[in-house]
């Protein structure tokens, strides 16, 4: 084998190693970001029967800076968002929360209405642990069976 062929194989190996390292880094970043948005859904599952209901007013809705999205339960596009909401807990204390969650793309306009009221659940022992009550403020459109 000629020395130039060997050099090409070495360059190819270096480039492929770089692509592999980059790919692994991208996958790790997406998994980390995705898990932070899915945490709200997991918390909702734990608060659905024990959480204290509250009404919240949306101050702002921000899409994920990298347009993170995923498929929904019926294959639709779900967008990662951060909702800044104001609510009052059972003791009368006014609170603000930043809720990271996924909302179906077609419903984003509904959540962007000025001073939109949404239904929340929070942990009475930890009022800062707040989620959207999906039963009363759905994040996905209901699908027919």
N, CA, C and O of each residue as an XYZ file, in Angstrom:
580
protein
N       0.861     -1.164      0.000
C       0.000      0.000      0.000
C       0.911      1.232      0.000
O       1.903      1.297      0.726
N       0.546      2.192     -0.826
C       1.344      3.418     -0.933
C       1.133      4.278      0.306
O       0.106      4.185      0.978
N       2.106      5.100      0.590
C       2.029      5.947      1.788
C       0.880      6.939      1.709
O       0.298      7.289      2.735
N       0.542      7.401      0.502
C      -0.584      8.339      0.390
C      -1.907      7.644      0.690
O      -2.823      8.275      1.217
N      -2.027      6.360      0.366
C      -3.244      5.610      0.694
C      -3.372      5.458      2.207
O      -4.459      5.597      2.767
N      -2.273      5.177      2.844
C      -2.270      5.060      4.293
C      -2.667      6.385      4.937
O      -3.440      6.414      5.894
N      -2.131      7.478      4.404
C      -2.469      8.809      4.908
C      -3.962      9.083      4.750
O      -4.586      9.625      5.662
N      -4.542      8.719      3.611
C      -5.987      8.911      3.400
C      -6.805      8.094      4.404
O      -7.805      8.584      4.927
N      -6.389      6.855      4.676
C      -7.096      6.030      5.647
C      -6.993      6.617      7.057
O      -7.959      6.562      7.819
N      -5.854      7.166      7.403
C      -5.688      7.803      8.717
C      -6.583      9.029      8.820
O      -7.240      9.223      9.843
N      -6.621      9.862      7.781
C      -7.491     11.050      7.782
C      -8.952     10.620      7.876
O      -9.731     11.206      8.628
N      -9.318      9.593      7.107
C     -10.692      9.090      7.154
C     -11.043      8.607      8.562
O     -12.132      8.890      9.062
N     -10.132      7.886      9.197
C     -10.385      7.379     10.556
C     -10.547      8.529     11.548
O     -11.407      8.475     12.427
N      -9.736      9.554     11.412
C      -9.840     10.713     12.318
C     -11.167     11.424     12.120
O     -11.836     11.783     13.090
N     -11.553     11.632     10.850
C     -12.831     12.301     10.571
C     -13.994     11.469     11.122
O     -14.898     12.026     11.746
N     -13.990     10.179     10.910
C     -15.080      9.322     11.389
C     -15.131      9.278     12.915
O     -16.215      9.220     13.495
N     -13.980      9.304     13.562
C     -13.961      9.354     15.020
C     -14.577     10.663     15.501
O     -15.337     10.677     16.468
N     -14.248     11.764     14.826
C     -14.836     13.055     15.187
C     -16.337     13.069     14.988
O     -17.071     13.586     15.830
N     -16.806     12.506     13.879
C     -18.248     12.428     13.619
C     -18.933     11.589     14.690
O     -20.014     11.947     15.158
N     -18.324     10.491     15.078
C     -18.899      9.627     16.107
C     -18.982     10.346     17.452
O     -20.013     10.294     18.122
N     -17.914     11.007     17.843
C     -17.915     11.753     19.108
C     -18.975     12.851     19.067
O     -19.707     13.045     20.038
N     -19.058     13.568     17.951
C     -20.073     14.625     17.809
C     -21.479     14.039     17.912
O     -22.335     14.599     18.597
N     -21.720     12.915     17.235
C     -23.035     12.273     17.271
C     -23.432     11.839     18.672
O     -24.577     12.019     19.086
N     -22.490     11.273     19.391
C     -22.765     10.860     20.773
C     -23.090     12.077     21.631
O     -23.990     12.028     22.470
N     -22.361     13.165     21.422
C     -22.634     14.399     22.169
C     -24.022     14.953     21.881
O     -24.718     15.395     22.795
N     -24.427     14.930     20.610
C     -25.761     15.416     20.237
C     -26.839     14.549     20.882
O     -27.821     15.069     21.411
N     -26.659     13.240     20.838
C     -27.644     12.336     21.438
C     -27.741     12.567     22.945
O     -28.842     12.584     23.494
N     -26.618     12.743     23.613
C     -26.633     12.999     25.060
C     -27.348     14.308     25.370
O     -28.124     14.376     26.323
N     -27.097     15.345     24.580
C     -27.750     16.647     24.780
C     -29.259     16.515     24.606
O     -30.021     17.024     25.428
N     -29.695     15.844     23.553
C     -31.134     15.699     23.294
C     -31.795     14.886     24.401
O     -32.890     15.231     24.845
N     -31.160     13.827     24.848
C     -31.734     13.025     25.938
C     -31.870     13.838     27.222
O     -32.883     13.745     27.915
N     -30.848     14.636     27.540
C     -30.884     15.461     28.751
C     -31.997     16.510     28.655
O     -32.763     16.694     29.600
N     -32.082     17.194     27.515
C     -33.124     18.208     27.325
C     -34.504     17.569     27.357
O     -35.409     18.085     28.014
N     -34.674     16.466     26.665
C     -35.958     15.785     26.605
C     -36.412     15.357     28.000
O     -37.587     15.493     28.341
N     -35.495     14.846     28.795
C     -35.874     14.381     30.141
C     -36.317     15.544     31.024
O     -37.186     15.368     31.878
N     -35.739     16.723     30.835
C     -36.159     17.861     31.663
C     -37.574     18.306     31.314
O     -38.286     18.822     32.175
N     -37.993     18.114     30.066
C     -39.361     18.472     29.680
C     -40.352     17.367     30.026
O     -41.517     17.651     30.305
N     -39.912     16.128     30.014
C     -40.786     15.018     30.383
C     -40.981     14.908     31.892
O     -41.915     14.244     32.344
N     -40.117     15.545     32.677
C     -40.231     15.498     34.138
C     -41.560     16.082     34.597
O     -42.128     15.615     35.584
N     -42.067     17.096     33.897
C     -43.349     17.712     34.271
C     -44.477     16.694     34.139
O     -45.364     16.641     34.991
N     -44.450     15.893     33.091
C     -45.484     14.878     32.905
C     -45.410     13.821     34.005
O     -46.444     13.373     34.501
N     -44.209     13.423     34.389
C     -44.050     12.445     35.467
C     -44.559     13.011     36.794
O     -45.205     12.304     37.567
N     -44.268     14.287     37.053
C     -44.764     14.919     38.279
C     -46.282     14.993     38.251
O     -46.930     14.787     39.277
N     -46.861     15.285     37.084
C     -48.322     15.333     36.966
C     -48.930     13.983     37.337
O     -49.940     13.927     38.038
N     -48.317     12.898     36.868
C     -48.840     11.569     37.193
C     -48.863     11.334     38.698
O     -49.743     10.638     39.204
N     -47.901     11.910     39.415
C     -47.884     11.728     40.871
C     -48.831     12.696     41.580
O     -49.270     12.417     42.696
N     -49.152     13.821     40.957
C     -50.027     14.817     41.599
C     -51.484     14.721     41.157
O     -52.339     15.403     41.721
N     -51.784     13.892     40.163
C     -53.138     13.863     39.615
C     -54.188     13.532     40.696
O     -55.324     13.998     40.602
N     -53.835     12.751     41.699
C     -54.797     12.399     42.750
C     -54.546     13.125     44.060
O     -55.446     13.216     44.895
N     -53.341     13.641     44.256
C     -53.005     14.254     45.545
C     -52.710     15.747     45.448
O     -52.574     16.419     46.471
N     -52.609     16.271     44.231
C     -52.229     17.675     44.060
C     -53.349     18.644     44.404
O     -54.531     18.310     44.314
N     -52.963     19.828     44.790
C     -53.900     20.906     45.091
C     -54.174     21.662     43.784
O     -53.239     22.135     43.139
N     -55.457     21.779     43.390
C     -55.739     22.509     42.148
C     -55.583     24.018     42.339
O     -55.792     24.549     43.429
N     -55.217     24.681     41.269
C     -55.094     26.141     41.265
C     -55.276     26.619     39.830
O     -55.028     25.879     38.878
N     -55.705     27.848     39.694
C     -55.775     28.470     38.379
C     -54.531     29.321     38.202
O     -54.121     30.048     39.106
N     -53.944     29.217     37.032
C     -52.747     29.989     36.735
C     -52.976     30.890     35.538
O     -53.779     30.575     34.660
N     -52.276     32.002     35.504
C     -52.336     32.924     34.376
C     -50.988     32.865     33.669
O     -49.942     33.065     34.287
N     -51.022     32.588     32.368
C     -49.783     32.493     31.600
C     -49.238     33.897     31.348
O     -49.914     34.745     30.766
N     -48.011     34.125     31.795
C     -47.338     35.400     31.513
C     -46.593     35.341     30.196
O     -46.556     36.321     29.452
N     -45.994     34.185     29.905
C     -45.281     34.053     28.636
C     -45.136     32.590     28.267
O     -45.214     31.701     29.114
N     -44.924     32.366     26.987
C     -44.661     31.040     26.456
C     -43.418     31.160     25.581
O     -43.376     31.971     24.656
N     -42.417     30.354     25.878
C     -41.177     30.361     25.088
C     -40.956     28.970     24.497
O     -41.017     27.967     25.207
N     -40.703     28.924     23.204
C     -40.319     27.667     22.572
C     -38.879     27.351     22.933
O     -38.092     28.255     23.215
N     -38.537     26.089     22.925
C     -37.160     25.673     23.185
C     -36.248     26.337     22.164
O     -36.603     26.438     20.990
N     -35.090     26.785     22.595
C     -34.186     27.533     21.723
C     -33.696     26.708     20.528
O     -33.326     27.282     19.504
N     -33.687     25.394     20.636
C     -33.267     24.537     19.525
C     -34.459     23.863     18.844
O     -34.293     22.878     18.125
N     -35.666     24.402     19.075
C     -36.899     23.853     18.489
C     -37.064     22.363     18.783
O     -37.432     21.584     17.904
N     -36.789     21.982     20.019
C     -36.931     20.590     20.436
C     -38.388     20.176     20.293
O     -39.289     20.899     20.719
N     -38.619     19.014     19.694
C     -39.970     18.486     19.561
C     -39.896     16.967     19.634
O     -38.819     16.372     19.583
N     -41.053     16.367     19.755
C     -41.133     14.902     19.781
C     -42.497     14.508     19.252
O     -43.385     15.348     19.106
N     -42.658     13.240     18.970
C     -43.957     12.734     18.545
C     -44.873     12.585     19.744
O     -44.436     12.190     20.824
N     -46.126     12.897     19.553
C     -47.111     12.760     20.628
C     -47.670     11.354     20.695
O     -47.171     10.448     20.027
N     -48.698     11.173     21.494
C     -49.273      9.850     21.695
C     -49.974      9.316     20.449
O     -50.237      8.118     20.350
N     -50.277     10.201     19.499
C     -50.933      9.787     18.258
C     -50.101     10.170     17.037
O     -50.631     10.260     15.930
N     -48.822     10.392     17.228
C     -47.938     10.701     16.122
C     -47.851     12.175     15.761
O     -47.092     12.541     14.863
N     -48.597     13.017     16.427
C     -48.575     14.446     16.140
C     -47.303     15.095     16.683
O     -46.580     14.479     17.467
N     -47.032     16.306     16.280
C     -45.818     17.001     16.710
C     -46.067     17.745     18.022
O     -46.984     18.560     18.125
N     -45.234     17.450     19.021
C     -45.298     18.102     20.328
C     -44.073     18.998     20.461
O     -42.948     18.540     20.263
N     -44.279     20.268     20.794
C     -43.185     21.234     20.902
C     -42.805     21.457     22.363
O     -43.671     21.573     23.230
N     -41.510     21.516     22.624
C     -41.016     21.803     23.970
C     -41.164     23.298     24.227
O     -40.706     24.122     23.436
N     -41.811     23.640     25.345
C     -42.038     25.040     25.698
C     -41.752     25.260     27.178
O     -41.708     24.320     27.972
N     -41.560     26.518     27.519
C     -41.489     26.931     28.910
C     -42.618     27.932     29.119
O     -42.665     28.975     28.466
N     -43.522     27.607     30.028
C     -44.630     28.496     30.372
C     -44.306     29.197     31.679
O     -44.044     28.547     32.690
N     -44.324     30.511     31.659
C     -44.189     31.300     32.893
C     -45.612     31.584     33.368
O     -46.381     32.249     32.675
N     -45.958     31.080     34.549
C     -47.324     31.240     35.060
C     -47.323     31.860     36.454
O     -46.400     31.659     37.243
N     -48.369     32.609     36.731
C     -48.626     33.141     38.068
C     -49.820     32.384     38.637
O     -50.795     32.127     37.931
N     -49.739     32.031     39.904
C     -50.864     31.362     40.567
C     -50.845     31.695     42.051
O     -49.849     32.192     42.577
N     -51.948     31.418     42.710
C     -52.072     31.635     44.142
C     -52.285     30.285     44.802
O     -53.168     29.525     44.405
N     -51.470     29.985     45.820
C     -51.628     28.695     46.491
C     -52.747     28.784     47.531
O     -53.345     29.844     47.715
N     -53.025     27.679     48.200
C     -54.143     27.610     49.144
C     -53.976     28.564     50.322
O     -54.970     28.974     50.922
N     -52.743     28.926     50.663
C     -52.515     29.857     51.775
C     -52.682     31.317     51.345
O     -52.602     32.225     52.172
N     -52.913     31.535     50.053
C     -53.079     32.891     49.547
C     -51.792     33.525     49.042
O     -51.797     34.676     48.608
N     -50.694     32.784     49.095
C     -49.413     33.326     48.615
C     -49.393     33.315     47.091
O     -49.731     32.313     46.461
N     -48.995     34.437     46.511
C     -48.876     34.534     45.054
C     -47.528     33.951     44.646
O     -46.493     34.281     45.225
N     -47.556     33.103     43.669
C     -46.349     32.410     43.236
C     -46.185     32.514     41.726
O     -47.141     32.753     40.988
N     -44.957     32.329     41.295
C     -44.624     32.282     39.875
C     -43.873     30.985     39.621
O     -43.039     30.571     40.426
N     -44.174     30.354     38.504
C     -43.498     29.095     38.162
C     -43.140     29.098     36.681
O     -43.842     29.678     35.852
N     -42.039     28.443     36.375
C     -41.635     28.189     34.992
C     -41.848     26.698     34.747
O     -41.135     25.863     35.303
N     -42.816     26.375     33.926
C     -43.181     24.980     33.672
C     -42.626     24.569     32.311
O     -43.001     25.128     31.280
N     -41.727     23.584     32.323
C     -41.171     23.034     31.076
C     -42.006     21.823     30.712
O     -42.111     20.875     31.491
N     -42.605     21.854     29.518
C     -43.463     20.755     29.101
C     -43.530     20.685     27.588
O     -42.927     21.499     26.888
N     -44.269     19.707     27.091
C     -44.540     19.576     25.666
C     -46.006     19.921     25.412
O     -46.889     19.486     26.151
N     -46.258     20.706     24.359
C     -47.615     21.058     23.952
C     -47.751     20.726     22.474
O     -46.846     20.980     21.680
N     -48.896     20.154     22.119
C     -49.136     19.842     20.710
C     -49.046     21.127     19.889
O     -49.589     22.166     20.266
N     -48.352     21.029     18.768
C     -48.069     22.215     17.954
C     -49.323     22.998     17.589
O     -49.301     24.229     17.590
N     -50.400     22.314     17.283
C     -51.625     22.990     16.864
C     -52.280     23.768     18.015
O     -53.092     24.661     17.771
N     -51.933     23.436     19.263
C     -52.506     24.120     20.430
C     -51.666     25.299     20.921
O     -52.079     26.003     21.843
N     -50.510     25.524     20.332
C     -49.642     26.598     20.812
C     -50.353     27.951     20.804
O     -50.185     28.738     21.736
N     -51.137     28.229     19.777
C     -51.830     29.522     19.692
C     -52.786     29.724     20.866
O     -52.948     30.845     21.348
N     -53.413     28.655     21.324
C     -54.340     28.748     22.461
C     -53.586     29.172     23.723
O     -54.081     29.976     24.512
N     -52.387     28.623     23.901
C     -51.604     28.942     25.091
C     -50.898     30.294     24.983
O     -50.313     30.762     25.960
N     -50.946     30.918     23.822
C     -50.325     32.229     23.649
C     -51.323     33.372     23.794
O     -50.943     34.537     23.676
N     -52.581     33.061     24.046
C     -53.575     34.110     24.246
C     -53.159     34.959     25.447
O     -52.700     34.423     26.455
N     -53.319     36.279     25.344
C     -52.944     37.157     26.468
C     -53.713     36.794     27.738
O     -54.933     36.634     27.710
N     -53.002     36.669     28.831
C     -53.555     36.376     30.156
C     -54.445     35.128     30.161
O     -55.471     35.084     30.840
N     -54.039     34.135     29.406
C     -54.764     32.866     29.334
C     -54.741     32.188     30.702
O     -53.685     32.054     31.321
N     -55.913     31.764     31.166
C     -56.021     31.049     32.436
C     -55.947     29.552     32.142
O     -56.675     29.031     31.297
N     -55.052     28.876     32.857
C     -54.935     27.421     32.735
C     -55.072     26.799     34.113
O     -54.936     27.467     35.138
N     -55.343     25.514     34.109
C     -55.537     24.779     35.358
C     -54.226     24.096     35.744
O     -53.554     23.474     34.921
N     -53.892     24.234     37.012
C     -52.644     23.697     37.533
C     -52.911     22.743     38.689
O     -54.001     22.731     39.261
N     -51.919     21.958     39.017
C     -51.873     21.162     40.238
C     -50.517     21.423     40.876
O     -49.499     21.505     40.188
N     -50.514     21.552     42.191
C     -49.228     21.707     42.865
C     -49.217     20.837     44.112
O     -50.261     20.448     44.636
N     -48.021     20.547     44.566
C     -47.821     19.725     45.750
C     -48.034     20.614     46.976
O     -47.287     21.575     47.162
N     -49.033     20.324     47.819
C     -49.275     21.171     48.999
C     -48.059     21.255     49.922
O     -47.865     22.276     50.582
N     -47.244     20.214     49.982
C     -46.052     20.240     50.832
C     -44.924     21.059     50.200
O     -44.055     21.577     50.901
N     -44.949     21.167     48.886
C     -43.930     21.921     48.139
C     -44.623     22.718     47.042
O     -44.627     22.290     45.888
N     -45.209     23.868     47.376
C     -46.000     24.619     46.394
C     -45.239     25.033     45.136
O     -45.862     25.395     44.138
N     -43.925     24.988     45.161
C     -43.159     25.325     43.961
C     -43.186     24.191     42.933
O     -42.837     24.400     41.771
N     -43.598     22.990     43.355
C     -43.731     21.853     42.430
C     -45.102     21.942     41.786
O     -46.097     21.481     42.346
N     -45.145     22.535     40.611
C     -46.415     22.810     39.941
C     -46.403     22.234     38.534
O     -45.381     22.254     37.848
N     -47.561     21.718     38.114
C     -47.718     21.121     36.784
C     -49.043     21.588     36.184
O     -49.906     22.115     36.885
N     -49.185     21.390     34.903
C     -50.443     21.675     34.228
C     -51.371     20.491     34.461
O     -50.970     19.337     34.307
N     -52.610     20.781     34.832
C     -53.608     19.727     35.027
C     -54.143     19.326     33.654
O     -55.038     19.973     33.110
N     -53.590     18.266     33.111
C     -53.952     17.834     31.761
C     -55.415     17.436     31.626
O     -55.963     17.451     30.524
N     -56.043     17.085     32.722
C     -57.461     16.736     32.673
C     -58.345     17.939     32.379
O     -59.393     17.804     31.748
N     -57.924     19.116     32.836
C     -58.733     20.323     32.636
C     -58.110     21.311     31.658
O     -58.817     22.166     31.124
N     -56.836     21.219     31.415
C     -56.134     22.050     30.409
C     -55.284     21.114     29.544
O     -54.075     20.998     29.748
N     -55.924     20.447     28.575
C     -55.196     19.453     27.793
C     -54.044     20.053     26.984
O     -54.134     21.165     26.466
N     -52.973     19.290     26.896
C     -51.807     19.691     26.109
C     -51.793     18.996     24.743
O     -50.955     19.295     23.893
N     -52.727     18.070     24.549
C     -52.897     17.367     23.280
C     -54.378     17.354     22.944
O     -55.222     17.270     23.837
N     -54.698     17.437     21.653
C     -56.088     17.296     21.233
C     -56.541     15.864     21.449
O     -55.781     14.919     21.239
N     -57.791     15.714     21.872
C     -58.354     14.367     22.027
C     -58.554     13.767     20.636
O     -58.968     14.466     19.711
N     -58.269     12.510     20.493
C     -58.425     11.812     19.234
C     -59.579     10.845     19.348
O     -59.824     10.274     20.411
N     -60.291     10.662     18.242
C     -61.384      9.697     18.207
C     -60.835      8.286     18.218
O     -59.692      8.048     17.829
N     -61.654      7.361     18.663
C     -61.173      5.984     18.729
C     -61.379      5.239     17.452
O     -61.023      4.065     17.358
